[in-house]
Amino acid sequence: MKISIIGCGYVGAVTGACFAALGHEIVFVDLDPDKIAAITAGKSPIYEPGLDELLQGNASTITATDDLADAVCRTEATFICVGTPSQQDGSIDLAHVRSVAAGIGRALRQKQDHHTVIVKSTVLPGTTEGVVLPILEAESGKRAFVDFGLASNPEFLREGSALSDFFTPDRIIIGVSDDRSRRRLEELYAPIDCPKMITAIPVAEMIKYVSNAFLATKISFANEIGNICKRMEIDTAEVFRGVGMDHRINPAFFQAGIGFGGSCFPKDVRALIARAEEVGVEPKILKDVIEVNEEQPLKLLELLTAHLPDLDRKTIGLLGLAFKPNTDDVRESRAIPIVETLLRRGATVLAYDPMAMVNFRKLYPQIDYVPTAADALAADAVLITTEWKEFESLNYSGKVVIDGRRIERAREGSTYNGVCW
């Protein structure tokens, strides 16, 4: 099948490359010339393990362009994969979705063949049919579900393991209202062996939000229990090892620490809160999830100041800047509020991350970035904020270490047992 992918960020780049690996012809579309140049050269515009190799291995069936109309006219299906960032009130900004929908609609006006538009961007229930559909119809002069198809196909890709998540997912959710779109998506995903759920478009949209909100809730719940356990000198990891043995509960996402970050959980929970309030529901649990998460990084600093009360002119090593390992993404990284507080209190920061220093430097050019993790240990104290594998092999002997991610080696060798939970 010939597929156009609108948006070459994280979701678009992974989705297009993986469909190319399944034998489809892919046309990537983006306004950023650097992303187009990268894909044309067989390089990923974002860091994701294995993605460069996938793009290079399927270069003969991949092209990239900034001409949306031409891409739509040359393909049978279009995936909308543009960003939906948070606005000031927590609701999502649909400017990119609206703009792309208008461009696709204008292209459809020129097409005779049937075309399917699939919304893969994370959007609240009602967006595909209430926002995208009327724009497509107005710009194309055609009828949705009759003259062209429209569907929702939310993504469940974890940064750092996205290729595995695409090819061996827990499930594939397809929201459709017409048989032709359903058959086309079933054909696209036929090679992937996993449960596939066909449902209404708003249900598919809601599944994405509820999944992320529940996982975020597990993390904040684990952190709140962890805070209690810390006061009682109980090993939180042991507690959740036992709790997770209950098949009704499952141990995943029960790692207590300094909270969640990234492009999905914070944004999606806030968006669901904003939407709930719009429809007259007070989302008490979801608000608490965000509140606990915002407070967690400060627990790390509480432990630090218990050992170093005065941070002025102290040098603090920071191990980890990405919001999680195996990515260069620093969006909502828990290192951000930590750095902000350290700078405000007069500390000098020695920061290291194997992948995310370039992106973090854009936010904080004033801190010192060191070439190796060992260099960050040459400080008055060290904070661990991302659980990179290489941090397990460092020699922490004699170092003051405050560990926010349960790095076993840090607990073995440090002079101060500063494990947060």
N, C-alpha and C positions, 0 to 999 in steps of 0.2 A: 504494500500500500504506500502511497505517497502522502506524507504527513508534514504539515507545517507546525513549527513550535514557536509561539510568540513569547519572547522573553528568554534571555540566555543567562539568567541567574542560576541559583542553586537547583531549583526544581526543573526548570526548562532544560538546562544543560544535561542533567542526569537522565531525564525522561527521553530526550531526543537521542542521546548516545545509546541508551539501552534498547530503544526501539530499532535503531540502526543495527545493533547486534542481533536482533531477531529477524533481520532481513528486509526491513522497510527502508524506503528512500526518504531522507529527512532534509527539510529546508528550515534552518534556524533563522529567526528574525529578531533583530534588536536595533535600537537607535545608537547604541554605544559602539563606535568604530573599533575600539580596543577589543571588545568581546568578539566582534565579527572577525577581526584579524587573527585572534587567538584560535578560534574554531577552524578557520580556513587553514591555519598552520598545523592543525592537529593537536592543539593544546587546550586544556580546560581553562575557562575564564575564572573558575573558582577552584580552591583546593579540595579535592576529594580523592582518597586512595583508589587507584585503578582507572580513574576517568580519562587521564591522558592516553593510556594504552587503548582504551575502548574507542576513543575518537580517532586515534591513528590507525587502528586496525580496521576501521570501517570508513575510512576517508573517501573511498570511491562512491559511497552512497550518501555523503553528507555535503551540503553546501550551506553557506551563511550569507545573509543579505540584510539590507535595511529597507527593502522594498516590500512592505506588507502585502499590498494588493497583488503584486506579481506572485508572491509565495502562495497566497490563497488560491489564485487562479490556476496554479500549477499542481495543486494537491487535492486530495479527496477529503481530508479531515484536518482540522486545525485545533491545536491545544492552546488555550490561553493560560500562560504560566507567569504572568506579571505579578509584581509585588502588591500587597495590600497593607501598607504600613499603618501604624496606630496614629490617630489624631490626639489632640490634647486631652479630650474627654475619654479616651480609651476606645472609641469607635474606630472602625477601619476606614481608610481613605480609598475610595473606589475610583480615583481619577484615572489611574492607568487602565483599569478594567474598562471604564467607560470609553476612553480614547481608543483602545484596541477594538472594542466591540463596534464602534463607529467605523473604523477602518475596514474591519472584516465585512461589515454590512455593505459598504460601498463596493468592495470587491465582489461580493455575491451578486450585486446588481448586474455585473458584467458576465457572470457565469450562467451557462445553460445546465451543466451537470449538477446533480444533487451533491450537497456538501454537508458535512457534520461538524459542528462547533462544539468543542468539549471544554468546559471550565475546570481547570485543575488548580487554579489559584484558590487559596483559602478564603471563602466568602461566606457570610452569614446566610442562614436559611431564608429563602425568598429572593436572593440576589440574582440568581441565574434567570429565573422566570420573571422577576419583578423589575430588574434593571437591564440585564444583558439582552433579554428577549425583545423588549420594545425598541431598544436601540437598533438591533439587527433588523427588525421588521421595518422600521422607519427609514433606515439608510438603504436597505436592499429593495424595498417595495415588494417583498415576498413574505409568505406566511411560515412561521415556525412550525415544525413537526409535520409540515406538508411539503413545502418547497425546499426547505433545508432542515437538517436535524440539529438538535440542541441537547446537550447532556452535561451532567456533573460527574466528575471522576476524581475525587479528592486524593491527595498524595499522603503517604505515611512513611516518608523517607527520613531516616535518622542520619544526621551529618556524621561522617566518619565510617558509616556502613551502608551507604545509600545503594550501592550496586547490588549488594546482597539482598537488601530490602526490596529492590525492584524485581529481581529474578526469583527470589524465594520469600514472598510476603506471607504474612499471616492471613490476609484476605485482600480481595479487590472489591471495592464498592463502586457500583455503576448506577447513577441516577438518570433515568430516562422517562420520556413520555411518548415515544413513538418507536415502533418496531424496527424501523430501518436503522436508527441510531443504536438501538440495543444490539442488533445483529453485527453492526460494524465494530462496536467495542468488544463484543464477544469474540469476533474474529481476530482482532488485534491482540487480545489477551489469551487466546486459545493455547499458545505454547507454554503458558505459565500454569503450573499445577498447584492450585490452592483453592480454598473456598471462595466463590464469587457470589456476591449478593446483588441482585437486581432490585432496585427500589425506586420510589418517587424521588424527584430531583431535590426537594427540600429536605427529605430524610437523609439523603447522601450528604448534603451540606452540613446537616446537624451532627451526623456521625463523626465527622472530622473534629468539630469543636468539642463534643462531649468526650471523645477519646483523649484529646490533649488536656482538657480540664481535669479529667479523672487522674491522669498520670501526674499532673502538677499537684493535685490534691494529695496523692500518695507521698510525694516528696515533702510537702509542707507538713503533713501529718507525721512523717518519720522525723522531721526536724524538731517538731514540737515535743514529741516523745523523747527525742535525743536530748533536748534541753533539760527535761525532767530527770532523765537517767544520769546526766552529767552531775546534777546537784546531789543525786543519791549514790554516786560512785558506782553505777551499774553500767556494764558494757552494752552499749546500744546495739552493736552488731550482733552480739549473742542473743539479745532479746528478739531482734527481727529475724534471726536465723530460725528461732523456734516458732515465731508467728507465721513466717512464710511457709512452714511445713504444712500448714492447713491448706488443702487444695482449693478451698473457697476464696482464699486470700491471695496466694502467689507471692513469692519473694521479690519480684522485679520492682524496681523504683523505690525500695525501702532503704536506700543508702543515706543515712543521715549525714549532713555536711553543711556547706554554706549556701545551699539553695540552687535553684535552676535558673538558666539564662537562655540565650539563643533567640532565634527569630520566630519561634512558634509558641512555646508555652506562655511566656509573659503576655505577648500580643493577643493570643487567642483567648486567654482567660479574661483579660481586660475587655475585649470585644464582646464576649458573652455576657459579662457584667453589664456593659453599656446597653446591650440589646434587651437584656432582662428588665432593666429599669425602664426602658422605652415602652415595654408592654405591661408595665405595672407590677413586676415581680421583684421582691427584695432578695438578691442572691447572697445571703449571709455567709454561707460556706465559701463561695468563690471569693468574696472579699477578704475573708480570713486567710485563704490560700495565698493571695498576693501580699497581705500584710506580714504574714510569717516569713515569706520569702524575702521581702525587703529588709527585715530585721536580721536575718541570718548572718550576712557577712560581718555585721557589727559584733557578733559573738566572737569571731576570730580576733577582732581588735580588743575586745574586753580581756581575753586571755593574754594578749601581747602587753597591754598596759598594766596588767597585774604583775608582770615581770619587769617591764620597762615603763614606769609611770610617766616619765618625761620623754616624749619622742622628739623634742626639738633637737636638731642637729644629729640625731641618731640615723644610722644607715640601716635600712630594712631591705632584705632580699626578698624578691617576689618570684616564686616559681609557678608559672602558668598565667597566661593572659587570655587564651581562648576560653569560650564558655564551657567547652568540653574537650577531651582529647581527640586527636585525629581530624582536626579541622583548624582552619585559620580564622574562623568566624568569632568576632568579639562582641557581637550584638548582645546587649544585656548581660555581658560577662560579669560574674560576681567580683572580678578583680577591679571593676570600675569604681564602685563605692568605696572599696578598700583603698585604692590609690588616692581617690578624692579626699578621704579622711586623713591619710598619712601626710599628704601635701599640706593640708590645712593646719596640721599640727606640727609642721616644720621639719618633717623627716625627709631624708634623701632616699630615693627608691632605686634599687638595682634590680631591673626586671629581666626575666628570661622566659622565652617560650620557643619551642622548636619551629613553629609555623606562623604564629600570630603577631610577631613583633612589628612587622610592616603595617598591619592594620591598626594595631594599638597605638603606634607612634602618631598616627593621624589624629587620635584623640588626645594623647598626652605627649607632645614632643619634648616637654620640659624634664621628663624623667630620664634616668640613665639606663640604656639597654646594653646588656653584656653578651658576649659571643657564646658563652657556654653556661650550662647550669651550675657548674662548679664555681664559676666567677660570682654567681649570686650568693654563694655561701659565705663569701668574704664580707660579712655584714654583722651588725650587732645582734640581729635576729632575722630569722627566715620564716616567711609565710608560704604555705603551699596552697594554691588556689585552683589548680587543674591537675587531674590525676594522669599525667603523661607517664607512659611506661618507663621512660628513661630515668624518671625521678626515683624509681625503685632501686637503681644501681648506684646512687650517689653515696658518698661517705659522709654521714651526718655526725660522726663522732665529735663530741665536744661542742657541737653547735646548739644554739638556742633555736628550736624549731616549733612553730605553731602550725599544726597540720589540719587543714580544713577538708581534706579528701581521703583520709585514712591510708596514707602511704606506709606500709609495714616497716620499711627500712628506716624511716624517720623516727618511728617509735622505738626502734631497737637501739639507735646510736645517739640520740640527742641528749643533752644534759637537762633539758626541761621537758617533761612529758606534757606537751601542749596539744594533745589530740582533742579536737573540739568535742567529739562525741564518741 
